[in-house]
């Protein structure tokens, strides 16, 4: 009993000491807005292989009597690879030559007999039949000459085929034949003959990389690539994407596509079969303004970010709405009246329907700017997924605004009223829908065209403000176009010089002011890699932005510590805690 009392006193003292400690203030780290090069690459594993493999076979059969090459030997056209036994083919050649000599003698005799027969027939000493026999004998002798010469030529070819030489320049990469082995001809046997050696030109090789299907859309023939092999980990071999094979390869339920990367191997360092890491450069942005991915949040996360920095969430959201011109409607916690408590993190703006809380992952910023911005109808927005639109549909909106200026002005006026936080958004929304009907355009199509315009895909011929959401004034639709044109003019714009560009998107950052405070700022973002994201507009070089990911981890760690302290402090009745909530798993003391 005494020991138990001492234990309770110790725990109580520990709880008082923990409660007496001041809560640690979050340390907010910052990073400057600075210029750097951003490279977006698709990475995969690959195997080095020769581009063109030549199988060398013999057109003659026989036993290998000489083979001066080995695996790895560099040979040039005409160099000896295999010498076959020539006794059989040499005998055939000698016989064919002897037959030709006999045929030539026969032709000489037949020619003399024919001439004598012609003279005798002219003198009417022999009959015509005897003269015709002499002429036939001469013709047979002449044809025998042709056959003998053809036979001799074939024998000469067989004799030459016994000596197998290199057809092209290359390196012997495989030698399945050994000295003394009998090989079969590659032309006279049904099986295709015996492969003597396999050779390839290793001055140019390629890496066969298996790229995941999620990344294959970023890869095109002609893109720059780098290969790093295990044999030379500190050296990068540069190459070019040769082609993408259309047939997918499935390994462990993962679909991948073979991508062939050509490499210059004049130094001979790369060998067939080497494993390496292949990085295919999909986009490169030179000397552009960048910020760390840890500093970026979506607009929907304004309240959470404000809490980390010790700012008032309503004030931050009001500043964001003012900077965005109200063009994004009222998102989760974005369109409520002043003084209204922010929406619960697990509830949407649709009146209690649970939604999934967005999670910010460094390097991946919400492209929808809040997805269901405006939430449901009560939030005053246009929830739901945007439809796919064409340039013709977006151009039709501009035409409708020009044809019906009164209806367009009505839409603009209602949209301006909706940006007032004290306005009756539900009533205004009903009027706005009616105004859009009068204008003859679909409200969701307008939003989709505005989204395309914000991503740098403005339709040709669209007038300022034609694609603005909720009929916003002309100036509300120009910011995205200016950001897109600025990105196109930025140094190093384009993908490998090809003119392709990652679509811009919006993000929320907090900039440190001169007095040490924080200013929320909505910025336009471009290309991003694993660590940094390009800034198209909204920030100046040298400004300091808050690294919110580190602060969030620190806040989470502090919450865990506070929770552990609370659990430990509840063990003693002397500390003011409720009996039964102690460290003994909820059991009251003494049990």
MARPA-486168 format. One record per atom (N, C-alpha, C): x, y, z. Coordinates in pm, whole numbers, plus 50000, padded with zeros to 5 digits. Atoms other than C-alpha are relative to their C-alpha. Example, Ala and Ser with C-alpha at 12.3 -4.5 7.8 and 13.67 -1.06 7.14 Angstrom:
2
500894988150000 512304955050780 500905012050000 499184988149994 513674989450714 499235010950073 
***
This chain:
591
500834988050000 500005000050000 500875012550000 499094988549993 502865023850085 500675002049863 499344999150130 504615015549755 499045005849896 500984994950096 501415022649562 499805014950020 500174985749974 501015056449733 501185008049947 498824993150053 504605066049648 499955001049848 500094999950147 503995056649287 499045010849952 500984989850038 500935078649271 500555014050019 499414986949975 502835107849422 501005003849890 499014997450105 505635104349167 499305003649870 500754997150124 503155103348880 499355013750007 500634987049986 501335133449017 501015011349982 498964989850016 504575152949045 500445001549855 499624999650141 505485143648689 498965007449916 501084993350074 502085155248565 500035015050024 499934985749970 502425188648745 501175006449927 498824994550068 505915193248600 499735001649851 500314999250144 504675185648249 499025011349973 500984989450020 501715209048290 500635013650016 499354987149976 504035236248411 500885004449886 499174996350113 506135235348098 499185007849899 500694992350103 505225260747836 500014992249869 500115006850129 504035247647503 501035005949903 498964995550092 506835249347251 499375006349877 500484993050119 506295273746969 500584993549876 499545006250123 506495259946617 501085008449935 498934993350073 509665268246431 499704999249851 500354999450141 508785279346079 501285002749920 498844998150086 511615274245835 499575006549870 500294993250125 511815294745519 501044996249895 499115002450113 513385291245177 499815011449902 500124988750093 514145318244918 499424995849865 500405001750139 512545321744578 501235002749915 498754998650076 515505315844348 499894992749868 499995005850134 516345305943995 500834987050000 499315012650015 517385270843905 499464992849876 500445008250113 516995244343637 499174988350053 500885010949962 514105219843670 499984989849887 500015010950097 514355186443494 498984989650044 501015010449975 511375162843477 500394987749919 499505012150067 512475127443395 499154988050039 500625013049975 510835093443363 501114989950023 498915009049962 513025067943538 499564985449988 500275014350016 513265030643472 501324992650006 498815008550005 515685001643489 500144994649858 499765004650137 517304989743167 501174990549993 498925009550027 519684964343018 500675004349871 499244996550119 522444972242772 499984988349902 500015010450103 522174953142444 500565005849870 499514995250131 523814955242099 498845003449909 501074995850090 521814972141827 499774989749891 500145009450112 522534947341544 500924988250023 499245012349978 523644911441609 500014991949870 499845007750123 525014891741311 500394985850035 499645014149984 524984853541313 500784995549876 499145004250111 527834840141100 499874984849984 500105014250033 527244806440929 500834997249875 499235004150118 529094786740662 499064994449895 500775005950110 527684778340320 500504986249961 499435013250027 529794746940325 500044991850129 499915008949885 529844717040557 501424994750012 498675005749980 532974702240711 500475001750143 499404999549867 535274699841009 500845012750015 499254987849972 536764731041169 501464996350023 498575002649986 540534729941122 500785012050054 499314987949953 541404765841213 498945010050044 500934990149947 539614791741429 500795009950086 499124990849927 541774821741529 499285010050090 500714989949922 539014842341700 499484994150130 500595003549872 537714841642056 498915010350032 501024990549956 534864858742239 500675013150042 499424987049972 535634895942253 500995004749895 499064996250104 537884896041945 499345010049905 500474990150096 537464926641725 500474995949861 499675004450136 537334916241359 499515010549901 500364990950109 537154936041037 499564991749880 500475007750117 535554926340705 501164992949929 498995008050067 537574898040544 500904992250094 499165007449907 539274885840862 499494985750014 500355014249989 539364847940902 499334997150133 500695004549880 536884833541146 500144984950016 499925014749997 536854796241059 500554995149867 499525007150118 538794774540817 499574985450011 500495013849999 537114741240727 500974990949925 499215010250070 538744709040608 499635000449851 500244998050144 539154712840227 500284987649916 499625011750080 540024676940124 498874996049904 501115004050086 536554668339988 499765010349890 500274989750101 535984701539815 501185001849906 498844998950089 539544701639680 499984988749896 500125011150095 539024667139522 498915002949896 501044996450094 535794679039369 500465010649902 499494989550088 537564709639230 500974994249896 499055005950094 540384688939077 499274991749894 500765008050095 537864665238915 499295008949898 500694990850092 535914694338768 501005006349902 499004994250091 539094709238625 500424989649895 499645010450096 540034675938467 498904997949897 501125001350093 536564672938314 500015011549899 499954988650092 536974707538164 501104998349897 498905002350094 540334698538011 499604989749893 500445010250094 538844667037854 498965005649903 501034994250086 535894686637721 500625009449898 499334991050096 538204712137560 500684991949889 499405008650101 540134684137384 498954994049908 501095005550078 536914668337273 499475010249900 500504989550089 535774701637128 500955002349883 499044998050108 538994705236929 499884988949894 500135011350093 538634670336779 498695000949921 501304999150067 534944675636700 500005011249896 499944989050096 535754708336528 500734995749873 499255004950116 538334691436300 499154990249919 500845009750070 535944662936220 498865006849926 501104992950066 533164687236137 500515006849872 499464993250119 535384706735897 500284989849889 499725010450100 536504674435723 498694994749940 501285005150050 532894662635700 499365009949903 500564990050091 531844695435542 500684999549863 499295000750129 534564692135274 499574987549922 500395012450068 533644655935197 498585000849949 501394998950046 529964664235175 499895009449881 499994991050115 530724692934940 500484992849873 499515007950116 532634668434715 499094988449971 500995010650018 529644644834736 500604986250019 499385012949967 531794617634888 499224993150110 500805005749891 529674612935204 498575004949988 501414996450007 525994614235251 499705011650095 500434989149913 524084642135419 499844995250145 500175005449865 523334619435717 501334999450074 498675000649937 527034614135785 500485014150035 499584986349971 527644651735765 499245005550121 500784995649885 524814658536012 500494993850129 499455006649880 526304633336258 501245007350050 498794992849960 529604652436254 499645013450063 500404987249942 527824685436321 499404998250140 500575002749868 525864670336614 501084997050102 498915003249909 529044656836765 500745012750043 499334987249967 530574691636750 499155008250099 500874992649908 527544707236922 500044994250141 499905006449868 527704681637206 501315003450069 498704996549941 531374689137258 500005014350052 500064986049956 530644726237281 499175001350129 500814999449878 527884720937539 500714993750120 499235006149891 530194698437743 500985010050059 499104989649950 532574727637767 499275009150100 500784991249910 529844749337923 499724993150132 500285007149875 528864722638173 501254998550085 498765001949924 532474716338273 500455013050066 499624987249940 533144753138328 499095003650117 500924997349889 530004756738545 500314991150119 499645009149892 531004726238744 501275004450069 498754995249941 534474740338796 499755012550085 500304987749924 533034773738909 499344996550133 500635004249874 530814756639168 501004993650094 498965006049916 533774736439292 500895010650060 499184989049948 535754768439326 499265007250113 500794993749895 532914783939529 500014991650128 499975008549882 532794753939761 501375000450067 498664998949942 536524756539807 500175013350074 499924986949933 536224793539889 499145000350125 500895000049884 533294786940127 500614992850120 499355006749888 535544764940336 500775009950087 499344989349923 537174797440447 498935010450034 501054991049954 534644817540656 500655012650055 499444987249958 535474854540698 498915009050057 500954990549938 533854883640884 499315008249894 500714991950100 531104900540680 500035014950029 499994985949960 531204933340876 500995001650114 499144997249885 533294950141141 499194998450128 500705001949874 532364940141493 500824992050099 499375007549893 533184921841813 499294986750017 500585013349977 532674884641871 499394999950140 500675000249870 530074882442148 499594986050041 500355013849966 529324845042129 500674990749900 499315009750086 531254814941994 499604985950040 500475013349961 529294782342014 500774988649935 499275010450073 531694763241781 501454999750049 498625001749955 535054749141887 500824993549889 499085005850096 538084737141695 499804984749993 500205014350020 537594702241544 498554995949985 501435003350011 533784703941543 499584999849853 500545000950135 531914693641230 498755008649994 501134991050013 529484720441116 499214996749874 500895002350113 526544719240878 499855012849920 500164988650089 526014741540581 498725007450031 501174991849975 523614770440623 499075001149882 500834998950120 522244767240268 499444986649952 500425013050053 521914730040204 499324991150102 500635008249896 520474717440536 498675006350039 501344995249966 516874720040651 499995008050130 499994993149871 517784732141001 500635013749998 499394986850007 519504763740878 501485000150024 498565000749983 523014751840945 500455003750140 499394997549869 525384756941237 500455014550010 499524986449974 525954791341386 501434999450052 498595000649962 529694796241404 500295010150110 499804989549899 529844829541592 498845009949987 500884988450003 527644858941683 500855012350026 499184988049989 529144893441636 499115012349989 500764987650002 527974929241677 500965011750008 499244987649991 529254964641641 499675006650133 500234994949865 529634975842003 500395014550015 499764985649988 530635011541922 498715007650020 501314994349974 526905018541930 499124989250061 500855009449929 524685000842182 498725007350039 501234993849953 521265007242330 499594993750132 500555004849873 519545003742663 498514997349981 501435003650007 516224985542671 499425002150139 500584996349871 514305002142954 498524997050000 501425002749983 510894991443083 499395011650080 500584988149940 508955023543152 498564997050039 501365002349951 505795022343362 499005007149910 501014994350088 502605029043170 499525013750047 500404986849951 501885059043395 500955010949953 499014990250045 505055076143265 500224999749849 499685001550142 505065064242904 499425011449917 500574988850074 502865093442797 500925011949992 499064988950001 505725117342876 501184997649908 498825003850076 508235098942655 499695000749851 500134999150145 508715106142284 501354996549937 498735002450071 511325094442029 500745013149978 499174988150013 514205118942015 500295006950131 499744993849871 514095128242384 501394996250050 498695002649939 517385130742570 499854990550118 500025009649890 518195103042816 501414998050053 498725003349937 520965093943058 499904986050060 499935013749950 522045058943160 501164999050098 498965002449899 523985049843474 500054985050029 499845014449978 525345014443505 500754997850131 499365003249872 526564997043819 501524999949990 498545000550015 530074993243676 500635013950009 499504986349995 530465031243650 498955008850066 501094992949932 528155046043916 500145015149998 499784985649997 529725080743899 500005006349862 499974994850137 529405084643524 498654997949934 501255000850073 526355092043312 500294999149851 499875001850143 526145079842954 498765006149935 501114992850063 524025102442737 499584993149871 500555006350119 521765089142467 498725006649956 501234994850057 518595094842270 498984988749988 501075010050014 515255076742274 499844996749853 500095004650139 515265056241954 498564996949961 501395003250029 511745042141967 499354994250124 500815005949893 508955030242195 499254988249939 500665011850055 507814994842130 498534999950041 501444998949970 504004992542106 499454988850087 500525011349923 503624958742279 500445001250145 499704998749858 503394961342657 500584987150055 499445011349927 505294938542894 499455000650143 500595000549867 503564927743218 500924991950090 499155006649902 505814919443511 499445002550139 500574999349866 504344911943854 498795009450003 501254992550011 500994926943748 500235014949975 499704986050035 502694959543642 500225000649850 499904998650144 502284970443281 501085010249966 498904991350040 505394985343122 500214998849850 499724999750143 506534994642773 501515001149978 498564999150029 510034988242634 500325012849923 499504987950065 511835020342541 501474997849968 498645002350045 515045017742337 500755013249995 499174988049992 517735043742412 501344997249935 498745002050071 520665045942168 501125007450072 498864994549928 524085052142324 501254999049915 498705000250067 527495060942185 500984992850092 499115008449917 529985034742307 501364998449934 498705001150066 533165043142118 501134997050097 498985003449901 535125039842441 499944985350040 500105014249970 533895004042477 499744996950146 500235002449858 532865007942841 498714992250025 501285006749983 529314995442800 500034986549931 499995013650051 528934958142750 498594994150004 501345006050002 525854937642657 499714992550130 500425006649877 523944925742961 500155008450125 499864991549883 524904954243194 498645005650041 501234993949947 522094966643418 500275014550036 499814985949970 521565003543463 498685007050026 501164991549976 519195031443559 499895010049885 500254991450116 517675050543269 499095011550044 500804988149972 516385086143313 499755007249868 500394993650126 514495100243014 499485013950031 500354986149973 514295138043020 498745003549922 501264996550064 510665146742951 499845015049984 500104985450009 510985184043016 501145006350078 498904992849935 513755208343106 499685015049996 500244985749990 513255243943230 501255006550057 498744993949963 516395265043243 499785013750064 499924986649938 516955294543480 498615005850025 501344995349968 513385297643607 499865001950151 500264998049858 512045310143940 499364987450058 500505012349938 511395281044175 499825001950150 500165000949856 510195273744525 499954985350038 500085014149959 510425241444727 498554995250002 501345005949997 507445218144701 499395000250140 500514999849863 507185218845081 499275012850033 500624987249971 506045255045062 498635001449936 501214998450081 503045248644834 498834992750066 501265005849956 499505242344948 498915003949900 501144996250082 496195242344764 499195010550076 500814989649937 493695270344828 499084994150106 500885006449902 491465245645015 500684998150134 499285002349875 494195241445275 500395012950069 499644987149942 494285278245367 499805000050151 500274999849857 492705272845709 501044991950077 499005008249932 495055244645805 501375006850001 498704993250006 498105264345687 500025012250091 500054988449911 496965295445873 500174995950146 499865004649862 496685275446195 501464996750032 498595003149976 500275263346156 500835012650022 499234987649991 501515299246117 499475009450108 500574991549896 499365313046398 499215011649946 500784989550062 497215333946164 498524997250015 501455001549996 493485340246169 499534994449867 500415006850122 491875316545919 499075008749916 500934991750075 489075340945826 500725011249928 499254989250063 491535369045756 500804994949881 499225005750110 493705346445543 499104997049881 500905003250110 490745334445341 499435012449934 500464987550060 489505369945292 501075005849908 498924995150087 492905379945155 500104991749873 499925008550118 492895350044922 498865003249904 501124996650087 489415358544794 500235013249929 499744987050061 490475394344734 501044999049889 498955001450102 493625383844544 499524992449879 500535008050111 491645359244332 498795006549935 501124993150061 488895384044255 498684993150017 501255007349980 486235360444387 499674990249891 500305008250116 486535340244070 499904985350029 500045014349970 486775307144246 498824996250087 501175003649921 483535308944439 500364997250143 499785002949861 483195297744795 500324985650020 499625013849978 485145266344863 499684996050141 500215004649865 485185246645182 500615010050094 499504989849912 485475274745428 500435012549928 499514988550075 486135300045149 498905010549980 501034990350033 482745317145108 499095003450116 500904997849888 481325319845460 500105014550046 500034986349950 480415352445627 500995001650113 499064997949892 482835368545873 499414995850133 500445004749870 482645353546214 499464986150002 500505013750006 481285320546091 501154990450023 498895009249975 483405292146230 500324991949877 499625007750118 485355273245967 499384986350002 500605013350012 483915240845837 500914989650059 499225011149945 484995209146008 500804993249890 499135005950099 487845191745833 499404987749934 500565012250057 485765161145776 498645002149939 501314997350056 482625178545652 500155009649885 499994991050113 481975195445319 499045011650024 500884988449992 479955226545246 498594996549957 501315004250050 476915206345148 499054996450110 500965002449894 475285205245484 500164986850068 499795011849918 476855176845675 500414987749927 499565012050070 477835152945399 501494998450020 498575001649976 481225138245494 500784999949870 499115000250115 484055143345252 501394996250047 498635004049968 487625131745238 500875012450007 499134988349983 490115157145369 501164999049902 498895000650094 492655166145101 501334999450072 498665001449943 496205156345181 500995006249904 499024993450086 499005178045049 501284991949998 498765007550017 501905157944914 501015009049933 499024991350063 505105177144836 500214996249855 499785002350141 505435181144462 498754997349921 501255002850070 501795173744382 498965009750054 500934989649958 499505204144398 498664997449936 501355002450050 495735202044357 499765007949873 500194993450128 495035209843991 498615006049987 501374995150013 491325216644048 499765012450085 500154988549913 491945245144292 498874998150101 501015002449900 489715229244546 498934990549954 500925010150047 487915203444337 498585005149997 501374995349993 484395210744447 499935013750060 499994986749946 485075247244508 498605005649999 501374995749986 481995263344627 499154989350063 500735010749939 480995229744766 498694997649933 501335001950055 477295225144721 499365013449968 500704987850035 474645250844647 500055010050113 499964990749889 474795265644992 501305007949998 498734992850004 478415274844936 500085009949888 499994990450106 477565294344627 500864996349883 499135003750110 479825274944393 499324991049901 500515009150102 479415250244112 500684986750022 499335012449970 480345216844261 499884990149887 500045010450101 481005186244051 501195000949905 498895000950094 483455175843785 499675007949874 500224991950118 483905199143489 499914991349876 500105008050123 482845186343146 501165002949907 499024997750105 485225182742852 499395009349895 500514990350096 484835212142616 500985001349884 499204997950120 486095220842270 500215014949977 499774986150034 487435252842121 498745006549944 501234994650058 484135257041932 499025004150110 500904996649890 482145256342258 500445012750072 499484988149932 484395282242421 499855012449912 500184988750091 484245304342112 498545004249994 501444997050001 480445301742120 499625008750120 500274991649883 480485317342470 500345014449970 499624986450036 482365347642341 499015006049901 500994995250097 479905350342052 498705003850068 501254997249929 476925348642289 500105012950081 499834987749923 478335376542508 499975012249909 500014988850095 478855398342203 498595002449946 501344998750056 475375391142068 498985005050102 500944995949896 473615397342402 500745007650109 499224992549900 475505424842584 499235002650128 500794997449879 472625431842823 500024987950093 499965012149918 472495395742942 501414997850056 498625001649952 476315394942967 500285009450116 499804990549891 476285426343182 499274995550126 500755005149885 473625410843406 500774988950069 499185010749942 475815380143455 501185005850076 498844993949934 478815402143538 499605006850130 500444993149879 476835422743789 499684990150111 500325010149897 475495391843968 501264993350053 498745006049955 478975376843980 500735009350095 499354990449911 480315408744136 499325000250136 500715000349871 477595407544402 500334987550079 499715012649929 478435371344485 501335000450070 498704999049932 481935381844583 499905007350133 500244993649870 480445401244874 499764989150104 500195010849902 480835378545182 498685000750075 501264998649929 477605392445331 498794997949909 501105001450095 475515385545020 499254987050024 500835012149995 472675360445004 500384991549878 499435007250113 474575336244787 499014990249937 500955009650054 471755311344751 499025006949904 500914992650087 469375337544608 500725004849875 499234995250115 472085352044388 500324988649904 499705011450086 472905317444261 498814996849910 501205002450081 469325312544147 499885010349888 500074989450101 469365346243969 501104998349895 498895001650094 472745338343817 499734988949900 500345010850093 471535305743672 498995004849896 500984994650095 468585323943519 500675009349900 499294990950090 470975349943375 500794992249895 499285008350096 473075323043216 499044993949898 500995005350093 469935307643067 499585010649899 500344988950091 469015341742924 501135002649901 498864998050090 472525344642781 500114988849897 499985011250094 472085310642618 501234991350008 498805008349983 475155293442760 499834991850127 500035008849884 475675265543009 501075004450100 499094995049899 477265275843338 501214990950019 498905009349985 479365244343366 500975000849882 499154998450117 480665249143011 500875012550015 499234987749976 481705284643106 501164997250095 498935003349903 483645271343405 501084991349936 499025008650065 485275244243194 500885007849903 499194991750091 486355269642932 500955009050079 499124991849915 487725291743210 501174991750051 498935008749953 489705262143343 501014997349889 499085002050113 491125255042996 500835012449975 499304987450021 492005291542962 501075001950106 499024998649893 493745290943299 501164990749984 498925009450024 495795260943187 500765003049872 499244996150118 497095279642886 499434994749872 500615005550120 494615265042637 498835008649955 501084991050038 492545295842552 499624997949857 500425002050137 490485290642242 500275012149915 499734989050090 491285311141941 498765008549982 501114990850022 489175341841904 499185003050121 500794997249880 487915342542263 500295014050047 499854986449954 487335377142396 500325000050147 499694999249858 488555388742738 498754998350082 501135002349912 486275375943004 498984990449948 501025008850054 484435352442772 499914987150076 500045012649930 485435322142967 500045001450149 499914997949857 485345337443312 498874993050071 501075006949930 483415317243568 498975009650053 501124992249950 480005330643667 499925013749933 500094987450072 480385357843405 500835010950058 499144990049939 483245375643577 500385010549898 499624989550095 484345408743423 501214996049919 498955003650095 486845409243141 501354998650067 498685000549938 489825415843367 500234987750082 499825011849916 489165384643574 500534988249924 499575011650079 490055361543285 501365001649939 498734997450068 493355377243183 501204994950075 498835003849922 495605365843468 500634987149953 499475012950043 495915329943350 500705001049866 499364998650131 496655340642993 501345006950012 498724993349980 499365364443113 501034990450058 499075009849943 500905336643324 500474990149895 499625009650103 500815312843030 500975006049900 499094993750095 502435337742793 501345002750063 498724998049932 505075345943053 500784987150007 499315012949996 505845309043086 500584996649865 499505003050134 506195305842709 501225008349966 498844991550028 508655334842708 501164997150091 498945002449903 510685321342999 501174992849935 498845006950057 514245309642927 499864985050012 500085014549999 514365273242835 498614994749986 501375004850012 510645271642766 499924989149897 500185010950095 509485240442592 500604987350049 499525013349963 510135203642620 501034995749899 498915003650089 513535195542475 499975008349872 500054991450116 513055225142245 498834997149909 501095003950087 509905209542106 498775008650013 501134991049987 507535236642226 498934995050094 501015004949907 505485214342459 500245005950137 499854993649870 504795228442804 498994994450096 500905004849897 503305215943128 498955010750030 501074990449973 499925232343198 500225006650134 499834992849875 500015259243463 498854996850094 501005002549898 498075256543786 500255009950114 499894990649888 497485276744102 500444992850126 499585005249871 498925272044446 500035011150102 499994990549890 498985288944784 501334999150073 498764999349922 502195300144956 499865011350100 499964989449899 502935321845258 501375006549995 498774992350017 505525349145209 500285007550129 499614993149877 507445363245503 500135015049973 499964985450015 506955400745543 501205005650075 498834993549939 509535425945661 499924999850152 500145000049854 508085426146014 499984986050059 499995013749951 508315388346039 498684992949988 501295006350017 504645382145970 499934992349868 500185008450118 503185361045692 498885005449914 500994995350097 501275370945380 499604988549909 500435010550093 499165344945194 499995005549857 499934995550139 499655346644821 499684988249907 500355009950101 498075327344533 500935002249881 499004999050106 500695320044265 499654990249889 500135009150112 500745303943922 501264991549993 498915009649997 502915272743904 500104992849868 499775007250125 504435254043613 500594986350023 499355013149993 506815224743581 500514997250140 499545004049866 507705205443896 500764987049991 499315012749984 510185178643987 499754995250143 500245005649868 510545159444311 500235010050113 499634990949893 511915189144506 499505014249980 500314985950024 511065222144337 498935001349892 501044996950097 508275238044133 500275013749940 499814987350070 508515265543874 498875009750036 500964989449969 506805298543961 499855008549875 500274992050119 505155315643663 499685014450035 500334986349959 503775345843847 499584999650146 500454998749861 502975358644195 501105001550101 498874998849908 506455358444353 501155006949930 498794993550050 509655378144315 501224992850053 498755006649960 513195364844330 500515006150130 499464995649873 514635366744681 499004999950114 500995000749893 511355365444873 500114986750073 499925011949917 511175340445159 498604994150017 501285007049984 508385314445168 500124990050113 500025009249886 507355292645460 499974985649952 499995014350029 508125255445448 498984993450094 501115004349917 504805242445572 500034985150032 499965014349971 505505205145549 500764997250128 499225001849877 508195207245816 499225004950121 500804994949888 505895228446033 498874990450034 501075009549974 503075203245992 500524987850076 499425011349928 505335174846103 500315003850144 499684995549864 506475195346400 498735001350083 501274998749928 502865203146494 499444986250036 500475013549972 501945166446466 500784993750114 499175005449890 504865157046689 499625006450133 500404993349876 503785183346943 498674994850050 501295005649958 500225169946942 500164986350062 499765013349942 501495134747002 500605001150139 499394998249867 503635147147292 498965004750101 501024995249907 500705166247442 499024988850036 500925011049972 498505135647410 500614990250100 499345008949906 501065114047589 500065006250139 499964993349870 501395140247864 498644999550067 501355000449943 497635141347906 499664986250053 500265013749955 497435103647931 500774997150127 499195002549880 500245103048186 499475007850119 500494991649891 498795131848389 498684995250057 501315004849952 495385114748421 500094988150092 499875012149919 496815086348629 499785002550147 500044997449856 496635104348964 498815008750036 501094991449952 493615117949146 500545013050056 499434988149942 495995142649311 500255010749895 499754990250107 496615158948977 498725005949946 501254994250046 492935167448931 499354992149890 500585007750110 492235140548671 498844991750052 501155008249964 489135119748667 500484986250042 499605013549960 489555087348861 499604989949895 500285010350099 489775057648637 500615002849866 499394996750129 491635075348356 501514999650010 498575000249976 495115066448475 500744991949899 499135006950093 498035049248312 499804985150004 500205014449990 496775015048408 498974994949905 500935004850101 494735011248094 498555003150035 501394995949970 491665029248237 499474994150129 500505005849876 491435009448563 500175010050114 499834991349882 490835029048886 501144995050086 498905004549913 493715028649134 499524989850102 500305009949900 493814999249363 499404987349946 500575012250059 492324974149120 501044992549925 
***
